[in-house]
Amino acid sequence: MDTQTKKFTRKKEDFVCEHCKAEVKGSGYTNHCPVCLWSKHVDINPGDRAALCLGMMKPKKIEGPTDKFMIVHECIVCGYTKRNRMESNDSYDAAAAIVKSSIR
């Protein structure tokens, strides 16, 4: 399987955030908790749930502005990094805290 090919499999899934325990209602495009902005290393290609790591992905920095702000996540188990688009329901306070911590 070519893991470099961009493919998307939409999966509408609700979940409980393993970092902050918030109950998250998935839209089929949800890839992180809107409360704390943490994610989970579950995909090789978006939505495929084929990653074996399953580590938590810490939001390391916010990139932008471009068309949309992006969250850079880093897996705390294997170090894999991925950029995810911020959504309108994401916590402004959590994003501001990430920006502040990355400036230090």
Backbone hydrogen bonds, N-H to C=O, Kabsch-Sander energy under -0.5 kcal/mol:
donor,donor_aa,acceptor,acceptor_aa,energy
3,T,1,M,-0.9
5,T,2,D,-0.8
7,K,5,T,-0.6
9,T,46,P,-2.4
10,R,8,F,-0.5
11,K,28,G,-0.8
13,E,11,K,-1.0
15,F,24,V,-2.2
17,C,15,F,-0.6
17,C,22,A,-2.9
21,K,17,C,-1.5
24,V,15,F,-3.4
24,V,22,A,-0.6
26,G,24,V,-0.7
33,C,38,W,-2.9
37,L,33,C,-1.7
39,S,57,M,-2.2
41,H,55,G,-3.3
42,V,40,K,-1.7
44,I,45,N,-0.6
48,D,45,N,-2.5
51,A,42,V,-2.1
54,L,41,H,-1.7
57,M,39,S,-2.5
58,K,56,M,-0.6
58,K,74,E,-2.4
60,K,58,K,-0.8
60,K,72,V,-3.2
61,K,72,V,-1.1
63,E,70,M,-3.1
70,M,63,E,-2.8
71,I,84,N,-3.5
72,V,61,K,-3.0
72,V,70,M,-0.5
73,H,71,I,-0.7
73,H,82,K,-3.2
74,E,58,K,-2.2
75,C,80,Y,-3.0
76,I,56,M,-2.9
79,G,75,C,-1.3
82,K,73,H,-2.1
84,N,71,I,-2.7
86,M,69,F,-2.9
90,D,87,E,-1.8
91,S,34,P,-2.6
95,A,91,S,-2.0
96,A,92,Y,-2.8
97,A,93,D,-2.1
98,I,94,A,-1.7
99,V,95,A,-2.3
100,K,96,A,-2.6
101,S,97,A,-2.3
102,S,98,I,-1.8
103,I,99,V,-1.0
103,I,100,K,-0.6
104,R,100,K,-0.9
